[in-house]
């Protein structure tokens, strides 16, 4: 997984609209998810879905979890930022070609966003 993360990080390093979820350090840490931030998250998810790339939204504010609804209180920063999070495929069985395919789709989306400026 660390090698896949390194490939993702290298592949998206020049993207303007897609950035890593947080500063990954795959040489020192083990990760079970790889996520990116994108202000156009829902559009990115649809773009990747059209290319048959599975995504997820794994991180959400605690105030959004059903169990904690009775204790809900405003948390504007968390409520705003989580809407930019999306997780990408990350499992040991991913081939190099599959990782490259995901990276190419991300770059394609980024270029599409840049062209709309």
C-alpha positions as CSV (number, residue, x, y, z in Angstrom):
1,X,0.0,0.0,0.0
2,X,2.9,2.4,0.7
3,X,4.1,2.0,-2.8
4,X,0.6,2.7,-4.2
5,X,0.4,5.9,-2.0
6,X,3.8,7.0,-3.3
7,X,2.5,6.6,-6.9
8,X,-0.7,8.5,-6.1
9,X,1.2,11.3,-4.5
10,X,3.6,11.6,-7.4
11,X,0.8,11.4,-9.9
12,X,-1.3,14.2,-8.4
13,X,1.6,16.5,-7.4
14,X,0.9,19.0,-10.2
15,X,-2.9,19.0,-9.8
16,X,-4.4,22.3,-8.9
17,X,-7.9,21.1,-7.8
18,X,-6.9,17.8,-6.2
19,X,-4.6,17.4,-3.3
20,X,-3.8,14.7,-0.7
21,X,-6.1,14.5,2.3
22,X,-3.2,15.1,4.6
23,X,0.6,14.9,4.5
24,X,1.1,11.2,3.9
25,X,4.4,9.6,5.0
26,X,4.3,6.0,3.6
27,X,7.9,5.3,4.5
28,X,7.1,5.8,8.2
29,X,3.4,5.0,8.5
30,X,0.9,2.4,7.4
31,X,-2.4,3.5,5.9
32,X,-5.6,1.7,5.2
33,X,-7.1,4.5,3.2
34,X,-5.8,7.1,0.7
35,X,-7.9,10.2,0.4
36,X,-7.8,13.4,-1.5
37,X,-9.4,16.8,-1.1
38,X,-11.3,18.4,-4.0
39,X,-13.8,21.3,-3.7
40,X,-15.7,19.7,-6.5
41,X,-15.9,16.4,-4.7
42,X,-19.2,15.2,-6.0
43,X,-18.3,16.0,-9.6
44,X,-15.0,14.1,-9.0
45,X,-16.8,11.1,-7.6
46,X,-19.1,11.1,-10.7
47,X,-16.2,11.5,-13.1
48,X,-14.4,8.5,-11.5
49,X,-17.6,6.5,-11.3
50,X,-18.1,7.0,-15.1
51,X,-14.6,5.4,-15.5
52,X,-15.6,2.5,-13.2
53,X,-13.3,3.7,-10.4
54,X,-14.8,3.1,-6.9
55,X,-14.5,5.9,-4.4
56,X,-15.8,6.5,-0.9
57,X,-16.5,9.1,1.6
58,X,-15.1,7.7,4.9
59,X,-14.5,10.8,7.0
60,X,-17.4,12.9,8.2
61,X,-18.0,15.2,11.2
62,X,-19.0,13.4,14.4
63,X,-22.1,15.7,14.4
64,X,-23.3,13.9,11.3
65,X,-23.2,10.4,12.7
66,X,-26.7,9.1,13.5
67,X,-25.6,7.9,17.0
68,X,-24.5,11.4,17.9
69,X,-27.4,13.3,16.4
70,X,-29.0,14.0,19.9
71,X,-25.8,15.8,20.8
72,X,-25.5,17.8,17.6
73,X,-24.1,21.2,17.8
74,X,-22.8,23.5,15.1
75,X,-19.2,22.8,13.9
76,X,-18.9,24.9,10.7
77,X,-15.3,24.1,10.0
78,X,-15.8,20.3,10.1
79,X,-19.2,20.6,8.2
80,X,-17.5,22.5,5.4
81,X,-14.2,20.7,5.0
82,X,-15.6,17.1,5.0
83,X,-17.4,17.9,1.8
84,X,-14.1,18.0,0.0
85,X,-12.9,14.5,1.2
86,X,-12.9,11.4,-1.1
87,X,-11.1,8.2,-0.7
88,X,-9.6,6.3,-3.6
89,X,-8.9,2.6,-4.2
90,X,-6.1,1.3,-2.0
91,X,-5.6,-2.4,-1.6
92,X,-2.6,-4.7,-2.1
93,X,-4.0,-6.4,-5.1
94,X,-4.1,-3.1,-7.2
95,X,-1.9,-3.5,-10.2
96,X,0.4,-0.8,-11.5
97,X,-1.8,-0.4,-14.5
98,X,-4.9,0.1,-12.3
99,X,-3.1,2.7,-10.2
100,X,-2.0,4.5,-13.3
101,X,-5.6,4.4,-14.6
102,X,-6.9,6.1,-11.4
103,X,-4.1,8.7,-11.6
104,X,-4.9,9.5,-15.3
105,X,-8.6,9.9,-14.4
106,X,-7.6,12.3,-11.6
107,X,-5.4,14.3,-13.9
108,X,-8.1,14.4,-16.6
109,X,-10.6,15.8,-14.0
110,X,-8.1,18.4,-12.8
111,X,-7.5,19.6,-16.4
112,X,-11.2,19.8,-17.0
113,X,-11.5,22.0,-13.9
114,X,-8.7,24.2,-15.0
115,X,-10.2,24.6,-18.5
116,X,-13.4,26.0,-16.8
117,X,-11.5,28.9,-15.2
